[in-house]
Amino acid sequence: MTAELYNYARDLLARGTYTLKEVAELTGLGRNTVKDIDLQRLKEKYTIDGEKLAKPEKQAVFLGIDEFKLHNGHKYATHITDLHTGHILWIQAGKKKQVVYDFIDFVGLDWMKEVKAVACDMNSDFQEAFLEKCPHLKIVFDHFHIIKNFNEKVVAPVRIAEQKRLMEAGDTEAAESLKHTKYILTSKRTTLQRKDQEAREGRIISKGSTLFKEEQRVRKEGYEAKYDALLEENKLLFTIDLIKEKLDNAYKLTDPVKMGTAIADIVWDCMHTGNEHFEWFGRLLMNHHDGIITYAVYHISTGKMEGINNKIKTIRRQGYGYPDDEYFFLKLIDMSRVDYVRNPKSHKFCD
């Protein structure tokens, strides 16, 4: 091929918006040829002689670590990211301690001395591995995962159990009132109030279509009223609301001692309900106490990691899967360095 065609294919691939198939169609090249060009481009950019991954460009202060599904969920891989830049610094198959060990060997202990904290989910392997090699680090357990555990392991099963109990007691009306209430029970009160306000303003959810005989749908009011009615009827649901509010207030604190006191108060509430689901959540908070209250000092989370995971799913879906892990991982590292522009202008004229 000519040098012009080769460079044109590289430029298209560097944009990060075209798949191999699309570049192949635009250039007239074979898909495998386009992949070889892209792999060469990526190795030149992110590796040393194609054998070793290049060191991070900048010193990171806060890191995030998370795993994602690989090969249709049968395997997992883990990526470690600079939370400031959003750049993936390390990526490796597996989700065990060895991933962390290999990353620390890669960047070196001197580089790790400048890192203050690491945000992660409740994976104890990551926590233990980081602290084993770098005891100065602070581990911050993600706020989102705490709330997710509460919603999935407490709110959802408690609602189902209460509905079953009411049905067995013959209180059919009360049991029916709990149907389709999972969203209301897992939402913040402020969210329910916002939706009620949107209903009063006539917020349109779906415009509808005369062509496809679909009616217009408008937001309906009554979220907060329904929520209050559920709390009045059931003591356990009232406890759910109480703990949700206390958790929200605890994560607004900037003093770890005060946050520790607030978390201990939540644990006490959970353990005195006599309900197995609340007690499980209380033990979860106790077992991860230090990593939870560290959030008061370092307000970091794995939110950026979850965004990267969504991009990973999109890239894999657009490419109909990537059996070559080396190429796929380099694509992900490249993706994390492409600047995202929200709603770009259709014509790039100078202002």
C-alpha positions as semicolon CSV with decimal commas, in nm:
position;residue;x (nm);y (nm);z (nm)
1;M;0,000;0,000;0,000
2;T;0,109;0,360;-0,040
3;A;0,240;0,562;0,254
4;E;-0,057;0,798;0,216
5;L;-0,307;0,514;0,252
6;Y;-0,116;0,369;0,548
7;N;-0,113;0,706;0,729
8;Y;-0,478;0,765;0,643
9;A;-0,574;0,433;0,807
10;R;-0,363;0,519;1,116
11;D;-0,530;0,859;1,145
12;L;-0,876;0,706;1,128
13;L;-0,785;0,448;1,393
14;A;-0,631;0,715;1,618
15;R;-0,962;0,901;1,633
16;G;-1,104;0,618;1,843
17;T;-1,448;0,646;1,684
18;Y;-1,412;0,394;1,401
19;T;-1,415;0,014;1,428
20;L;-1,179;-0,208;1,231
21;K;-1,462;-0,298;0,994
22;E;-1,547;0,068;0,928
23;V;-1,183;0,161;0,860
24;A;-1,152;-0,141;0,633
25;E;-1,456;-0,026;0,433
26;L;-1,331;0,334;0,413
27;T;-0,982;0,239;0,300
28;G;-1,051;-0,074;0,097
29;L;-0,804;-0,270;0,310
30;G;-0,871;-0,610;0,467
31;R;-0,988;-0,618;0,827
32;N;-0,681;-0,815;0,942
33;T;-0,454;-0,567;0,766
34;V;-0,625;-0,279;0,946
35;K;-0,583;-0,461;1,277
36;D;-0,210;-0,508;1,210
37;I;-0,175;-0,136;1,137
38;D;-0,362;-0,047;1,456
39;L;-0,161;-0,291;1,668
40;Q;0,164;-0,144;1,534
41;R;0,037;0,208;1,610
42;L;-0,058;0,114;1,965
43;K;0,271;-0,063;2,037
44;E;0,470;0,235;1,911
45;K;0,269;0,464;2,137
46;Y;0,236;0,264;2,460
47;T;0,515;0,006;2,469
48;I;0,893;-0,010;2,470
49;D;1,004;-0,208;2,164
50;G;0,669;-0,384;2,167
51;E;0,780;-0,595;2,463
52;K;0,708;-0,394;2,777
53;L;0,436;-0,143;2,864
54;A;0,570;0,213;2,889
55;K;0,584;0,375;3,233
56;P;0,309;0,622;3,333
57;E;0,357;0,967;3,181
58;K;0,271;1,145;3,507
59;Q;0,292;1,076;3,878
60;A;-0,048;0,977;4,014
61;V;-0,170;1,079;4,360
62;F;-0,496;0,887;4,367
63;L;-0,553;0,551;4,201
64;G;-0,864;0,349;4,128
65;I;-0,884;-0,025;4,071
66;D;-1,173;-0,230;3,937
67;E;-1,238;-0,551;3,747
68;F;-1,446;-0,604;3,435
69;K;-1,582;-0,905;3,251
70;L;-1,369;-1,050;2,976
71;H;-1,470;-1,291;2,699
72;N;-1,844;-1,292;2,756
73;G;-1,811;-1,304;3,134
74;H;-1,619;-1,633;3,161
75;K;-1,303;-1,451;3,266
76;Y;-1,219;-1,123;3,438
77;A;-0,953;-0,859;3,392
78;T;-0,850;-0,570;3,617
79;H;-0,749;-0,214;3,531
80;I;-0,572;0,040;3,751
81;T;-0,638;0,403;3,665
82;D;-0,509;0,747;3,756
83;L;-0,821;0,908;3,902
84;H;-0,706;1,258;3,806
85;T;-0,638;1,201;3,438
86;G;-0,860;0,897;3,382
87;H;-0,569;0,718;3,211
88;I;-0,548;0,342;3,245
89;L;-0,199;0,276;3,381
90;W;-0,214;-0,104;3,407
91;I;-0,441;-0,375;3,280
92;Q;-0,412;-0,749;3,332
93;A;-0,621;-1,065;3,318
94;G;-0,749;-1,182;3,656
95;K;-0,885;-1,011;3,966
96;K;-0,655;-1,140;4,241
97;K;-0,363;-1,003;4,442
98;Q;-0,112;-1,084;4,168
99;V;-0,252;-0,801;3,953
100;V;-0,161;-0,549;4,224
101;Y;0,182;-0,707;4,284
102;D;0,266;-0,690;3,913
103;F;0,151;-0,327;3,890
104;I;0,369;-0,221;4,184
105;D;0,667;-0,403;4,030
106;F;0,592;-0,220;3,705
107;V;0,585;0,136;3,846
108;G;0,829;0,077;4,133
109;L;0,806;0,147;4,506
110;D;0,950;0,500;4,468
111;W;0,664;0,589;4,233
112;M;0,411;0,434;4,472
113;K;0,543;0,643;4,764
114;E;0,382;0,950;4,604
115;V;0,040;0,781;4,585
116;K;-0,182;0,877;4,879
117;A;-0,494;0,664;4,840
118;V;-0,660;0,396;4,629
119;A;-1,034;0,376;4,562
120;C;-1,179;0,028;4,518
121;D;-1,490;-0,180;4,569
122;M;-1,526;-0,435;4,849
123;N;-1,268;-0,673;4,700
124;S;-1,047;-0,756;5,000
125;D;-0,772;-0,901;4,776
126;F;-0,698;-0,557;4,631
127;Q;-0,691;-0,396;4,976
128;E;-0,460;-0,658;5,126
129;A;-0,222;-0,656;4,830
130;F;-0,179;-0,277;4,826
131;L;-0,126;-0,253;5,203
132;E;0,113;-0,547;5,204
133;K;0,347;-0,375;4,956
134;C;0,271;-0,009;5,042
135;P;0,152;0,021;5,405
136;H;0,140;0,402;5,381
137;L;-0,154;0,388;5,139
138;K;-0,510;0,465;5,242
139;I;-0,782;0,244;5,101
140;V;-1,114;0,415;5,025
141;F;-1,415;0,189;4,976
142;D;-1,646;0,335;4,718
143;H;-1,964;0,505;4,841
144;F;-2,158;0,373;4,542
145;H;-2,083;0,010;4,631
146;I;-2,194;0,063;4,991
147;I;-2,528;0,200;4,874
148;K;-2,557;-0,070;4,608
149;N;-2,505;-0,341;4,871
150;F;-2,768;-0,181;5,094
151;N;-3,021;-0,161;4,811
152;E;-2,960;-0,511;4,672
153;K;-2,894;-0,704;4,994
154;V;-3,125;-0,521;5,235
155;V;-3,396;-0,312;5,068
156;A;-3,488;-0,564;4,795
157;P;-3,506;-0,880;5,013
158;V;-3,678;-0,696;5,301
159;R;-3,949;-0,569;5,064
160;I;-4,005;-0,920;4,924
161;A;-4,008;-1,078;5,272
162;E;-4,254;-0,820;5,403
163;Q;-4,481;-0,870;5,105
164;K;-4,479;-1,247;5,163
165;R;-4,543;-1,203;5,536
166;L;-4,842;-0,976;5,475
167;M;-4,988;-1,217;5,219
168;E;-4,959;-1,506;5,467
169;A;-5,120;-1,289;5,737
170;G;-5,417;-1,225;5,509
171;D;-5,346;-0,851;5,467
172;T;-5,376;-0,856;5,089
173;E;-5,419;-0,481;5,053
174;A;-5,094;-0,403;5,238
175;A;-4,910;-0,671;5,038
176;E;-5,039;-0,528;4,711
177;S;-4,917;-0,180;4,810
178;L;-4,558;-0,312;4,814
179;K;-4,570;-0,425;4,452
180;H;-4,355;-0,223;4,210
181;T;-4,207;-0,013;4,491
182;K;-3,841;-0,114;4,465
183;Y;-3,749;0,205;4,280
184;I;-3,925;0,425;4,534
185;L;-3,765;0,250;4,831
186;T;-3,412;0,265;4,685
187;S;-3,434;0,631;4,580
188;K;-3,341;0,936;4,782
189;R;-3,625;1,154;4,905
190;T;-3,479;1,444;4,706
191;T;-3,507;1,233;4,388
192;L;-3,873;1,158;4,457
193;Q;-3,940;1,527;4,525
194;R;-3,771;1,621;4,198
195;K;-3,989;1,377;4,004
196;D;-4,303;1,515;4,170
197;Q;-4,193;1,866;4,074
198;E;-4,139;1,752;3,714
199;A;-4,493;1,608;3,716
200;R;-4,635;1,940;3,832
201;E;-4,447;2,111;3,550
202;G;-4,590;1,866;3,296
203;R;-4,263;1,692;3,215
204;I;-4,301;1,479;2,900
205;I;-4,138;1,135;2,928
206;S;-4,222;1,019;2,575
207;K;-4,346;1,243;2,295
208;G;-4,555;0,971;2,139
209;S;-4,613;0,912;1,770
210;T;-4,919;0,923;1,547
211;L;-4,725;0,723;1,289
212;F;-4,676;0,430;1,526
213;K;-4,993;0,493;1,729
214;E;-4,807;0,565;2,050
215;E;-4,960;0,802;2,303
216;Q;-4,766;1,079;2,472
217;R;-4,662;0,997;2,828
218;V;-4,632;1,261;3,098
219;R;-4,466;1,226;3,437
220;K;-4,720;1,134;3,705
221;E;-4,719;1,285;4,053
222;G;-4,729;1,100;4,384
223;Y;-4,381;0,953;4,439
224;E;-4,316;1,114;4,777
225;A;-4,672;1,057;4,899
226;K;-4,646;0,687;4,810
227;Y;-4,309;0,669;4,989
228;D;-4,447;0,828;5,308
229;A;-4,746;0,592;5,303
230;L;-4,512;0,290;5,288
231;L;-4,307;0,418;5,582
232;E;-4,614;0,473;5,797
233;E;-4,738;0,118;5,739
234;N;-4,416;-0,074;5,804
235;K;-4,151;-0,043;6,076
236;L;-3,874;-0,212;5,875
237;L;-3,933;0,018;5,580
238;F;-3,911;0,314;5,817
239;T;-3,575;0,177;5,936
240;I;-3,461;0,159;5,573
241;D;-3,541;0,528;5,531
242;L;-3,361;0,612;5,857
243;I;-3,042;0,430;5,755
244;K;-3,049;0,580;5,405
245;E;-3,064;0,929;5,556
246;K;-2,788;0,853;5,809
247;L;-2,562;0,709;5,537
248;D;-2,617;1,016;5,321
249;N;-2,529;1,247;5,612
250;A;-2,224;1,036;5,709
251;Y;-2,075;1,070;5,361
252;K;-2,102;1,449;5,382
253;L;-1,866;1,462;5,683
254;T;-1,502;1,567;5,644
255;D;-1,381;1,449;5,986
256;P;-1,300;1,073;5,998
257;V;-1,370;1,059;6,373
258;K;-1,719;1,204;6,330
259;M;-1,779;0,981;6,030
260;G;-1,668;0,679;6,236
261;T;-1,920;0,774;6,504
262;A;-2,193;0,811;6,242
263;I;-2,113;0,469;6,090
264;A;-2,111;0,309;6,437
265;D;-2,458;0,456;6,496
266;I;-2,580;0,297;6,171
267;V;-2,429;-0,039;6,272
268;W;-2,614;-0,019;6,606
269;D;-2,944;0,048;6,427
270;C;-2,888;-0,248;6,193
271;M;-2,790;-0,496;6,464
272;H;-3,093;-0,408;6,682
273;T;-3,357;-0,464;6,413
274;G;-3,348;-0,840;6,462
275;N;-3,358;-0,877;6,084
276;E;-3,093;-1,093;5,917
277;H;-3,054;-0,859;5,619
278;F;-2,993;-0,551;5,833
279;E;-2,754;-0,748;6,053
280;W;-2,558;-0,855;5,743
281;F;-2,522;-0,491;5,639
282;G;-2,413;-0,397;5,990
283;R;-2,135;-0,658;5,977
284;L;-2,034;-0,531;5,631
285;L;-1,986;-0,179;5,770
286;M;-1,790;-0,308;6,069
287;N;-1,560;-0,526;5,858
288;H;-1,480;-0,238;5,621
289;H;-1,486;0,040;5,880
290;D;-1,141;0,193;5,814
291;G;-1,181;0,203;5,437
292;I;-1,525;0,363;5,471
293;I;-1,432;0,649;5,704
294;T;-1,120;0,732;5,498
295;Y;-1,364;0,885;5,250
296;A;-1,394;1,177;5,492
297;V;-1,029;1,264;5,423
298;Y;-0,999;1,167;5,055
299;H;-1,323;1,226;4,867
300;I;-1,247;0,978;4,591
301;S;-1,459;0,704;4,443
302;T;-1,460;0,448;4,164
303;G;-1,713;0,650;3,965
304;K;-1,457;0,717;3,691
305;M;-1,378;0,344;3,686
306;E;-1,743;0,260;3,628
307;G;-1,747;0,505;3,337
308;I;-1,442;0,330;3,189
309;N;-1,615;-0,007;3,234
310;N;-1,910;0,120;3,031
311;K;-1,671;0,231;2,755
312;I;-1,507;-0,112;2,764
313;K;-1,845;-0,277;2,707
314;T;-1,914;-0,041;2,417
315;I;-1,578;-0,106;2,249
316;R;-1,617;-0,483;2,286
317;R;-1,973;-0,473;2,152
318;Q;-1,881;-0,252;1,853
319;G;-1,595;-0,483;1,761
320;Y;-1,808;-0,796;1,813
321;G;-1,551;-0,917;2,067
322;Y;-1,171;-0,915;2,073
323;P;-1,013;-1,262;2,107
324;D;-0,663;-1,105;2,110
325;D;-0,619;-0,981;2,468
326;E;-0,296;-0,794;2,396
327;Y;-0,462;-0,590;2,121
328;F;-0,780;-0,540;2,324
329;F;-0,591;-0,416;2,632
330;L;-0,386;-0,172;2,424
331;K;-0,712;-0,046;2,269
332;L;-0,848;0,019;2,617
333;I;-0,535;0,207;2,724
334;D;-0,565;0,418;2,408
335;M;-0,936;0,476;2,468
336;S;-0,867;0,618;2,814
337;R;-0,639;0,883;2,663
338;V;-0,878;1,007;2,395
339;D;-1,039;1,334;2,504
340;Y;-1,417;1,317;2,519
341;V;-1,606;1,614;2,378
342;R;-1,972;1,634;2,473
343;N;-2,197;1,760;2,192
344;P;-1,918;1,877;1,957
345;K;-1,997;2,152;1,708
346;S;-2,098;2,033;1,365
347;H;-1,859;2,284;1,202
348;K;-1,528;2,362;1,365
349;F;-1,518;2,732;1,291
350;C;-1,303;2,960;1,500
351;D;-1,491;3,184;1,742
